[in-house]
Amino acid sequence: MGIPGLVMSLVLGVSSNLDNVGIGLSYGMHRTRIPLFFSIAVAVMSFSACFFGALTGRRIIGIASAHQWSLVGSCILIAIGLWTAVQSVVAKDTPSIDSRFIRFHEMMLIGTAQAMGDLSIGFGSVFTGINGWATAASVGMFSFAFLVVPSLIRRWIPPQFTKYAAFLSGVALVVVGLID
């Protein structure tokens, strides 16, 4: 694989994980911490799905298109966002969210939504002649980085935003789902 193939793998890794920037920011804004293990788990799910897609791309394309897989992932993100936004409006008492951690089921939903999109990246890379292994590695690496780094900037988010953080987090996830 030459430099152009490596660059394309990196571009696919970045572009397939831009939604993780929104997810990391929305959780960071909500002052919800994403444990390192969860970020690693989502990255492994993304890598695995992309690699599986690359290995089985020619067969999967007959079952569902890349657009359909991406649509499923987007719908999951939109559902999480709507649920978060509605719950923030309906909730009467907001517990302290400064030390809250993302829950396992939230991580699994995010990982599943991300993996659905990455599956399509994997089998799509096969049809463009891009190395599936390099693409999967790039997808996994950027999945991890784009969840961890944005969630760390929560330190610079003013405390007055915490009143609206849950609602804004939900809206951000809906927007990410709509863009993806």
N, C-alpha and C positions, 0 to 999 in steps of 0.2 A: 504494500500500500504506500503510495507516494504522498507527498505533502498535500496535494489537492484533496485526496481521500480523507486524510487526517483532519484537515480543516473542515470538510463537510461533516465528519463525525462530530467535531466540536460544535459546529453550528447547530446540528440536530440536537445535541445534548443541551445546549443553552435554550434553544427555542422550545423544546419539549418541556422545559422546567420553569419557564417564566411565570407560570401560575403559582409555583412554589414561593416565589418572591411575594406575591400577594397573600398567600396563606401565611407565610412567616411574619409579614408585616401585620396582618389582621390579628393573629394571635399575640404578637408583641404589643400591639396597640391595646389589646384587651388585657395586657399584662399577664397573659397565660404563658407559662414556660413550656417549651417543647424539650423534654429530656433527650439527651444525646442518643440514648438507645432507640427512641422512637424515630429520630431523624435517620439513624442508621437503618432501622427496619424499613422505613419508606424507601430509602435509597436502594436497599437490597431488593425490595419488591419491584421497583422501577427497572433496575438492572435485569432482574430475572425475566420480567415480562418482555422487555425489549429484546433480550437475547432469544427467548422462546419465539417471539414474533419473527426474528431474523431466521431462526432455524426452520420454522414451519410456515413461512410467509406464503409460499405458493399454494399451500393447501388451505390456509385460513382465508385467503382472499375469496375463495369460492363460497365460504359460509357467510361471511360478513365483510363489508367494505371498511376501509380505514376510517371513512367518515362515520359509519355506524358505531365503531368502537369508540371514537372520539366523542360522539354524541352521548353515549352511555356515561363516560367519565364526566362530561360537562353536566349532565343531569344530576349526578351524585353530588358534585360540588354545589350546584344551585340548590339542591334539597337541603344540604347542610347549612348553607347560608340563610335560606328562608327560615329554617327551624331556629337558628341562632337569633335572627332578627325578631321573629315573632315571640320567642321566649323572653327576649329582653324587654319587650313592650308589655307582655302579660305579667311578668314577675313583679310582685309587690315589693319584696325586700331583696336588695342586691347584696349578696355576701361580699366580703372583702375578696377582691380578685388579684391582689398584689402577689400572693404566693401560690396561686392556683396553677396546677399542671394540667396539660392536655390529658384527656382520658384515653384509655386503650381503644374504646370503640370509635372515638373520633379519629385516632391515628389509623385504625384499620380502614375507615371510610375514605380518608384522604389517600392512603396508600393504594386502595383499590381503584379509586378514581384516577389517580396518577398512572397506575399500572395499565389501565384500559387504554389510555392515550399512548403510553409507551409501547404497548403491544403493536399499535398501528405504526409507530415510528420504526419499530423493528422490522415488520414485514414490508413496510414502504421502502426501507433502506435496501432491501434485497432487490427490488425492482429498479433501483437507480444505480446499482452496482457499487454501493458503499459497503465497506467492511462491517458486517453485523457485530462482530466482537468489539471493535473499536467504538462503534456507535453505542452499544450497550454499556461499555465502560464509561463513556462520556455522559450518557444519560444518568447512570448511577452517581457519578461524581458530582454533577451539577444539581441533581435532586437533593443530595445531602447539603451541599454548599448553599443552595438557594432557600433551604428551610432554616438552617442554623444562623447564617449571617443576618438576615433581616429581623429575625426574632431577637437578636442581641441589641438592636438599636432601641428597644423598648425603654432603655434607661433615659433616652433623650425625649421621650414623649411626655408632655406636661401632664401632671396629675389631674387637672380639671377635665381632661378628655376621658377619664375612666367612667364618668357618668354615662357617656354615650358609647363606650367602647364595644359592648356586646352588640348593639344595633349596627354600629359601623363595621364591626367584624363580619357580621352576617351579610351586610350589603357588599362588602369587599369580596366575599366568597362568591356571591351571586354574580358580580361583575366578572370575576375571574372565570367562572363557569360559562358565562355568555361570550367572553372573548375567546376562550379555548375552543 
